[in-house]
């Protein structure tokens, strides 16, 4: 009887272990996808994008018009500035917002002082490009603000130079 139990145990173990050799795909390289050396296919000729805008590099932004387009609103720019910019740049534009005070402890990095000559000397296009693309420490607002709203913010930031806030 003991031999029979041992034999049944061995047979059961053999049958159970046979099911463990299924062809599982534990390795990413074994999946049926494109190899990482392949780039995405080019769109068909004449394809139009349905959203988005071309990337605005810093040199192109610098060459944008020196004056914002007509119908730009500094008051709308102020409202947008208070939503998107005040957390870092502060109400006064000097970089004294809550984020650098409370969330960047031990890091000697401050947002740009928007009232300084170093910022105000740049063209409106440069400021527009900075709001659009962000910088190393500032996020891009390309998707949060429309192009017209970005110009509104630039017009408001220009008021820091004249002190007409």
C-alpha positions in Angstrom: 0.0 0.0 0.0 2.8 2.4 0.8 4.5 1.7 -2.5 1.3 2.4 -4.3 0.9 5.8 -2.6 4.5 6.6 -3.4 4.0 5.7 -7.1 0.8 7.7 -7.3 2.6 10.7 -5.7 5.4 10.5 -8.3 3.0 10.2 -11.2 0.9 13.1 -9.9 4.0 15.2 -9.4 5.2 14.3 -13.0 1.9 15.3 -14.5 1.7 18.5 -12.5 5.3 19.5 -13.4 4.6 18.8 -17.1 2.1 21.7 -17.1 4.8 24.1 -15.7 6.7 24.2 -19.0 4.2 26.4 -20.8 5.8 28.8 -23.3 5.3 31.9 -21.2 6.8 35.2 -22.4 8.7 36.6 -19.6 11.2 38.4 -21.8 10.3 41.6 -23.6 12.5 40.6 -26.5 10.2 37.6 -27.1 7.1 39.7 -27.8 5.7 40.2 -31.3 6.5 43.9 -31.7 8.8 46.1 -33.7 12.5 45.9 -32.7 13.6 49.0 -30.9 15.9 50.0 -33.8 12.8 50.6 -36.0 11.4 54.1 -36.2 7.8 54.9 -36.6 6.5 54.9 -40.2 6.3 58.2 -42.0 2.8 59.6 -42.5 1.4 59.4 -46.0 2.1 62.4 -48.3 -0.3 65.2 -47.8 -1.2 64.2 -44.2 -2.5 67.1 -42.1 -2.3 67.2 -38.3 -5.6 67.6 -36.5 -4.3 69.3 -33.4 -1.1 70.8 -32.0 1.2 73.4 -33.4 4.8 73.3 -34.7 7.5 73.4 -32.1 8.7 77.0 -31.5 12.4 77.0 -30.9 14.1 79.9 -29.1 15.7 81.5 -32.1 12.4 81.5 -34.0 10.6 82.9 -31.0 13.2 85.7 -30.7 12.3 86.8 -34.2 8.6 87.0 -33.6 7.1 90.4 -33.7 8.4 92.9 -31.2 4.8 93.9 -30.4 2.0 91.5 -29.5 -0.9 91.1 -32.0 -3.8 93.5 -31.7 -6.6 92.6 -29.3 -4.2 91.3 -26.6 -5.6 91.9 -23.2 -3.3 92.7 -20.2 -6.2 92.3 -17.8 -6.8 88.8 -19.2 -3.1 88.2 -19.0 -3.2 89.2 -15.3 -5.9 86.7 -14.6 -3.9 83.9 -16.4 -0.7 85.0 -14.7 -2.4 84.7 -11.3 -3.4 81.1 -12.2 -0.3 79.8 -13.9 2.6 82.0 -12.8 2.0 83.2 -9.3 2.8 79.9 -7.6 6.5 80.3 -8.6 7.0 83.9 -9.7 4.8 85.5 -7.0 2.3 88.4 -7.4 5.2 90.9 -7.7 7.0 88.8 -10.4 10.2 88.7 -8.4 10.3 84.9 -8.0 9.0 84.9 -4.4 6.0 82.5 -4.9 5.0 79.7 -2.6 6.7 76.9 -4.6 10.3 78.1 -4.1 9.6 79.0 -0.5 8.0 75.7 0.6 8.8 73.0 -1.9 12.4 73.7 -2.9 13.9 73.6 0.5 17.7 73.1 0.4 17.8 73.8 -3.3 19.3 77.2 -4.3 17.1 77.6 -7.4 14.7 80.5 -7.8 12.3 81.3 -10.6 13.3 84.2 -12.8 12.7 87.7 -11.6 10.3 89.0 -14.2 11.0 92.6 -13.1 14.7 92.4 -13.8 16.4 93.9 -16.8 17.8 90.4 -17.7 14.2 89.3 -18.4 12.7 92.5 -19.6 15.5 93.1 -22.2 14.2 90.2 -24.3 11.7 90.6 -27.1 8.0 89.8 -26.7 8.6 86.8 -29.0 11.3 85.5 -26.7 8.9 85.7 -23.7 6.2 84.1 -25.8 8.5 81.3 -26.6 9.5 80.8 -23.0 5.8 80.6 -21.9 5.2 78.2 -24.8 8.2 75.9 -24.4 9.2 76.4 -20.7 12.8 76.3 -19.6 14.9 73.8 -17.6 13.0 74.8 -14.4 9.7 76.0 -15.8 7.1 73.8 -17.4 5.7 74.4 -20.9 2.3 76.0 -21.1 1.8 75.0 -24.7 -1.2 72.8 -23.9 -2.7 74.8 -21.0 -2.8 78.2 -22.8 -3.9 79.0 -26.3 -1.5 81.1 -28.4 -3.7 84.2 -27.8 -3.7 83.6 -24.0 0.1 83.3 -24.1 0.3 86.7 -25.7 -2.0 88.0 -23.0 0.5 86.8 -20.4 3.4 88.4 -22.2 1.5 91.7 -22.3 1.0 91.5 -18.6 4.6 90.5 -17.8 5.7 93.6 -19.8 3.8 95.7 -17.2 6.4 94.7 -14.7 8.9 96.8 -16.6 6.8 99.9 -16.6 5.6 99.4 -13.0 2.0 99.7 -14.3 0.7 96.6 -12.5 
